[in-house]
């Protein structure tokens, strides 16, 4: 058995890694997508259990969201005590360990090739559970996306896969997390590509789809096949409602812009101590918890009640506005809360409230409150995340009703345009990244370079050799017909030279010695002979072409030798990459 495992690790896994270096390793990526979905599905089940089990035993009502049935004193103290405890925990952590959520995943993708640590995942798990259980205005989908991305990334790191594959695995984990949370695999795929990766690729679709499907299957095995919300049959009664739908889109777009603005404004205090910021966020939550307890926790019970038309206008309006204010203030101050759940809550309540107004204005043609609540959910999600396609698919999969496609497309795109064009707001996640002094590079060139590893284009026809060689050793070196010679120095490779230059030198030296009747030199100094030598720098085997270009810029090297750790203190060189190789590859793929 040990011999079989040794053969797999020594023969199959290196071939698997090498195939993944390129952009067209579809079968290998498909296998990784399935594994990512299964792992993420299991992690999300554990995460939901950690939230639901204590709430079902602690809260007085049935289910895990009946914060409204707590007495006033407990409602006020619970979020404050939870925020202080969470603040103390984060205070003890280093600054880089406090970063969680979808923004952190995007940062790791943009600056660290998707490498996410186990420590980060543990902090996210604990903080994600704590925010919901202690009644903060929070969602579970943001933490779930971080957890899915982290464990998928860790799987790739454990297998020592190329960085372009780890980036794909992170996208798989994001899609699988949304799919398992809402039982909406299609919107999970679109969310990963539209919000997190911000790119669409044919090769990327297959593994991400498989990850979303396998995670949904894992979730359905425990929670059943019903979507996250209980949605009655919905339809638009009349085309005369379209002007009112457009009016609601404008209102939702303004609300989304206000939400992003408040998060951005509070985020400017990020230099303050984390304990102070989280403590203030907990204190701000107290009056909301006392007077509008619907804002506590995830709030999906309120969303379901809204969709089924069980809540009045003033409660819907006050709950929607309160959720918008307290969630934006909390997230801006650094509360590690998820934002997707609150956007659905805000959209449902504000949309439901506007639906009731429409019913008063034109009772004969107005559709149900649930219809407008669902439209509001899609519009708010699309506007805040600037992801209209993911929002549309979420509405489609949650309602399982094709009759809502036309009005949903109209309200989502209009609301997104109002937020982005009328108020100049980018996606909430990009806004938070910018407030942290970070950017998200997603130009077509950068995206193309990130999809390929150096292992896909490196020249493997190399030979490492010492600087000083005898004539016989030089001939022996050339016998294997390498294209490049990597000249070793005291601290590793120091130069790269074409083997043909050494062959030409030997030939010229032999001719000169024969003509003049002199002896051949005893040794050759490869750093002294006439040759087109290139200064070299190392690059890791897992690196993408983007990383290789950055290495060229930072070191001013003329060539990179591709290496990987094979044992402690031992680096194996696999090939060389020239800057012209990267440029030629990109030009070839583009043409």
C-alpha positions, 0 to 999 in steps of 0.5 A: 500500500505504501508503495502504491501511495509513493508511486502516486505522489512521485509520478501522478501528482507532478504530472497533475501539477504540470498540466495545471500550469496552462490555461486549458487544463480543463479535466484537472480543474474539473476534479479540483472544482468537485473537491472544492465544492464537497469540502466547502459544503461540509464547512458551511454545514458546520458553520451553520450548525455552530450558529443555529444550535446555540440560538435554537437553545437560547432564544425563547421562540421556535427556530434560530431567529426569534430575537424579538421574543427576548426581554428588553434588557437581554436584547440591549445587553446581548449585542453590547456584551458580544461586541466587547468580547469580540473586540477583545479577541480581535485586539489580541490578534495582529492587524493582518490576522483581523482581516476577514470577509469577502474583501479579504478574499479579494485582497488575497486574490489581487496581492497574494495569488489567492493564498489564504491561511488557516489562521484567517479561516479560524478567525473568520469562523469564530467571529462570523458565529459570534456576530450572529449569535450575539445579535449583531446586524450581520449575515452569514454569507460573507463569512461563508464565502471567506470560509469556502475560499480559505479551505479551497485555497488551503487544499491547493496549497497542500497539494502545492498547485500552481498559483493560477490553479489556486486562484481558480480554487478560491473562485470555486470556494466562493461559488460553493459557499453561496450555493450551499447557503442559499441553495442557489448554484447558478447565482453562486457561480455568477457571484464568484465571477462577477463580484470576486474574480470580476472576470468570465472565462470559459475554462473557469466556468466548468470547475466553478459550476461543478463546485457550486453543484456539489456544494448544493448537493451536500447542503440539500442532503441536510437541509432539503431542496427548498430555497432559503426563503418560502416564496409564494407564486408571484407574478406582475399583474399589469404592465401599468406597474412598470412606472412604479417599479422604476420609481422603486428602483430609483429609491433602492438605488439611492438607499444603496448609495447611502449604505455604501457612503456610510460604510465608507465614511465610518471606514475612515476611522480604521486607524482607531483601536479595534476594541474602541471601534467594535465597542462603539458598534456594539453600543450603537446596536443597543437602541436598535435592538431595544426598539426595532429587534427585527434588525438583530441577527440575520433577519431571514424570519422578517424577510419571509414574513415580508414576502408572505405579506404579514408585516405592516407598512411602518414596521417594514419601513422602519426595519429597512431604514434601521437595518441600513443605518446600523449595518453600514455603521457597524461594518464601517467601524470594523465589525466582522459582519457579512453584508449579503444577508443585510442587503437582502433584508433591506431590499425586501423590507423597503420593496415590501413597503413600496409595494404597500404604497402601490397597493394604496395608490392603485389597488386594482392593478398592484401585485402582491407585497411579496412580489415587490419584496423579491424585486427589492431584494434583487435590486438592493443586492445588485446595486450594493454589490454592483453585480446585476447578473448575480442578483437577477439569478438569485431572484430567479432561483429563490422564486423559481418563477420565470414570470419575475424575469422581466420586472427583475431585470428592469429594477436591478439594472435601473437601481444599479445604474442609479447607484453607480452613475447618479452617485458615482459609487463602486461596488461596496467591496471595491469601496472598502478596498480603496479605503484601505489603500488597496486596489483591484487590478482586473484589466484584460492583460492582468487577467490573462497573465494570472490564468497561466503559470510559469511552468506552462511556458518555461524552457526545460532544455537547461543544464546547471553547471559550475562556472569553471570547467575543464575542456572535457567537462565542457564537451560533456556538458554540450553532449546532452545538447541543452539550449541554456546553461545555468552558471552556478555561483557560491549562492546559487545560479548567477547567470544564464548563457546559450549553450551554443555560445560555449560550443562556438568558443570551444570550436574557435579555441580548437581552431586557434590552437591547431593553427598556432600549434599551441595547447588548449587551455586547461579550464574555461571560465563561463563568466569570462568567455564571449557569450550573450550572458543574462543576469538571472533571478529566481521565481517559484514554480507555482508563480503566475506570469503576472508574478514573473513580470513583477519579478522582472521589474523588481530585480531588473533581471534578464531571465528567471530560473524556475525553482521549487523546494523539494527538500529542506534547504534544497531547491530544484531548478525546472526551467528558465523564462525570458521576458520575451517568452511572456510577451510572445505567449500573450500575443499568441493567445490574443491573436 
